[in-house]
Amino acid sequence: MAHDNALVKKIQQDDRLVTLAIEEYGEDGAVKKEEMVAYGDGNTLPYRATMKKSAFELAAPWALVSPESTITALDSRRLAGLSGAMLARQSRAPGTVVDVLVNEFLVSTQEESEKLGLPIGELKTKKLDQIIERILVQYGDDSVQELETATVLFNSVSNLASKIIEDRRLGSFIEQSSRYVVYNDRDPVTGKYAYYREPAVMASEHGAEYERVLDRAFALYSRLVDRLTSYYTTIKPINEAEYAVRPGDKAPYKLDALTEEKEIKEFKRVYKFDVKTRACDTARIVLPAATLTNLAMVANG
């Protein structure tokens, strides 16, 4: 969540969960204030903003055993049948599983509450079948069904650490993918790029050079994503692209062959995602091993 030209203050640190107070000017010139939560300690782990504090508190009873830590677990009893879909979605979206839970699975606004006839904080029961079908059918990932067991979340761990965790053979793993997510977010307090700063390295004579090189790598990566996105739109213009966007129909269609507003909107969404994926997949070669990511471990007894 970007907050350019905003005043950001740390008001509380609980283990590796921080509460930030943000003040920024709205379009009408009025000062807008809100509280956000982010993971990190601001030093070894730069803060990675996740969501508004009110939304986080809405999700915590459902998803988190230890919400103040970067390592927590899903409540598989309350989320039975949903964990797989949530984890699959998080691998292709920015933020954590908590973001996915609030944005797609929980009633989080008064408008949604009135429309669905459910209180704020409850699961969107009428939409769950549609969401699960979209995850399993649209993404074609049958292995998602294997993720319905005990789930441990590792938020903001380095890519290097994720490989060590995954090599333990304790279960199945799903990681936030640099093929689908742009990794150029910054700590909202310090403006630092989101990579791990090993205390021993930072305290050594190489600390300053370590930051200089990694900052340059992230700056290069950010430029590459932007330029590659533009480049791929010239290689594959939207009017020449073809996608299967009609439910139950595997045939691909061009944009000018679609007439329904819903299909046209879905086509444009898929095209934007396709181009972004190509750009991310190419640019990620310059991301360092210290890049922070999110990882889930599913232990199957």
Buried (B, 14 or more C-beta within 10 A) or exposed (E): BEBEEBEBEBEEBEEBBBBBBBEBEEEEEEEEEBBBBBBBBBEEBBBBBBBBBBBBEBBBEBBBEEBBBBBBBBBBEEBEEBBBBBBBBBBBBBBBBBBBBBBBBBBBEEEBBEEBEBEEBBBBEEBBEEBBEBBBEEBEBEEBEBBBBBBBBBBBBBBEBBEEBBEEEEBBBBBBBBBBBBBBBBBBBEEBBBBBBBEEBBEEEEBEEBBEEBEEBBEEBBEBBBEBBEBBBEEBEBEEBBBBBBEEEEEEBEBEEBEEEEBBEBBBEBBEEBBBBBBBBBBBEBBBEBBBBBBBBBEEE
